[in-house]
Amino acid sequence: LLAIDTSVCGTVGANLDEIAKLDPVRIIGETLIAVHHQLVARPEVRSPAVTTVLAHPKAFEECAHWLARHLPNALRVPLPSSAAAAEQAVAEASGKTAAIASKTAADLYRLKILAADIENSPMNTTRFWAFGREIPPPTGHDQTTLLVTGDLNAALAALVNAKMEILSIYERSSGGKIDARFYFLDLAGHVAAPLLSRLLRRFPEGRWLGSYPRA
């Protein structure tokens, strides 16, 4: 699973950028997971003593309000994942280091929860994509994801003319010219449907990434 979008902080750009580089790539599903963050540390650590916080960059964003109120001067050290933050917190014997991680990670690494549910919003939810080889069969409640690297206006015009329902658009910079962009488009429907299948065969602006049940 790869995190794609969050209800609090928007898209997870680094993951979308990596997906765009993969060819072939096939999305076979999506899931929405409620995400709750805990401030965790070794059992001997006390909250007032914390001067360093370890976390994934998105976790820092999603917990920014709590951190600003309770640990405004703490050094924030970004790590590749919440699991990595929890693992490193175990190794820190200074008594001044905590991590932002899930309750599951706290249990796994036997860390103490110093503060529970510190995310900015109790509705904090993350969208994940799952990847595989087999195309899931149509369910009647599906969506198709395209990667558009050409003219977005031309792509949207073609989709509107074909009466396709556009569910979401994620914009990313190509890393080159200032105005160079690529886009992930989610459409209602499955590639097995005749209308969408015909459209994709005549759609040079888009690369099909997968069709899968909507969460």
Secondary structure, 3 states (H helix, E strand, C coil): CEEEEECCCEECHHHHHHHHHCCCCCEEEEEEEECCCEEEECCCCCHHHCCEEEECHHHHHHCHHHHHHHCCCCEEEECCCHHHHHHHHHHCCCCCEEEEECHHHHHHHCCEEEECCCCCCCCCEEEEEEECCCCCCCCCCEEEEEEECCCHHHHHHHHHHCCCCEEEEEEEECCCCCCCEEEEEEEECCCCCHHHHHHHHCCCCEEEEEEEECC
